[in-house]
């Protein structure tokens, strides 16, 4: 079942910029999907349309089969929420607990239910020990986790994330993606993220849409999307580094790789198979 479905969605800003041009895509229940594109390709605008923030668009957006323009903010945000690239744009309360509690309180839950929801959400993002900590004393990555917890505390089953690894060091990037994967696999949260980071995508995402100049130019599994460096360069992107290396070895150095791997583990298996074939010969 599709949780979110877009059909021929278009949006033009007041200055005449057409940020999204005829986008059709779907996010299935329990899926970890995403849109890949260079900065300025229309990713953030697309997320805002999906979340109901931008309503003056052409085409259709459905949330669980209902036209999103006919749903109230409460109906939308009871299921789905967005985490922006900069968490400082979303966090405002003095402490972690107060910020995560804001949503459930405004939804009308009693004190006991609010406490239960906040504690459960903070545990899900591995921030429970920071409940009383000041927001201003958190790292950038911790702030992003608190933003996610704020959505989970309201019962959100769908997370939309704009560049969730932006501003993080390499370890922080992996930890954030690992957290999102756990939420998806263990908590059954449907996730759709916008990113320009090609190296993390093959490890985590089930399905990928490539956006260029507001248009979806390709879609499918990461293996189907990442085919050749020339095709990626046409949309101002590149292959994952390990895939780029094996592609060059196969096509320029004529090494007999069977496929182009996207991760280090896959590349290791391909290299070992190549050596084993050579030894047998």
C-alpha positions, 0 to 999 in steps of 0.5 A: 500500500502507498502511504504517499502518492504524487501524480504529475505534481508541479509548482512554480514560485512567484518569481517564475521559477518552476521548482518541481516539474511533473513529478510522479512518485510513490512511497510504500508502507514501511519503505525507506526511500529517497530523492537524490539531487544536486543542491537546487534541484527541487528536493526541499520544495518537493518535501514541502509539497508532500508534507502539505506546507506548500498547497498551491501546486498542480497535480495531486498528492495523496496521503493514505489515499486522501487528497492532502489538500482536503486534509486538515493540518491535524490530520496530516501531522497526526501521521507525517512530519518533516525534519528540515536540514537545519535543526535550529529552525525547528527547536525552540524549547529550553530543554530536550524534554520540553521540546519533544513534549510540545507536540503531544501537549498541543494534541491534547494528551494528558500529562501521563500520556505526554511523559510516556510518549516523550520517553518512548520517542527519546529512547527510539532516537537514543537520546533518553539520557539527555531529556533534561539537557539544554537544547543549546548544549547539544551537538548538531547531530543530537539536535537532529535526533531531537527533531525526529523524536518530536515527530515520533512523540506525536505518533508520526508513522511517516518521516520526511527528512531534508538532508539528514546527514548535512553538517555531520562528520563521517561518523555522525553521518553513519550514526544518523543513517543507522538510526533511521534504518533502525526506526524503519526496520524495527519501529516500522516507520516509513521514511522518505529522505532528500539528499545529495550524498551518493555514498550512503544511499546504496547501504540503506535505501530501498528505492531511489528517485533522481531529481534534476531541474525539478524532474524525476529523471530515473528511479528504482533500486540503487543498483538500477539507478547507479549505472554509469558515471557519464549518466550521473554526471549529466544530472551533476552527480557521481557514482559512489566512490567504490562503484566508480573505481570498479567501473573504471577497472572494468571498462578502462582496464578490462578486468572481468568484473561481473557487475558494478558493486555499490558498497565495500562489501559487494566490491570485496566479493566481486574482487575475490570472485575475480581472483578465484576465477583467475586462479582456476584458469 
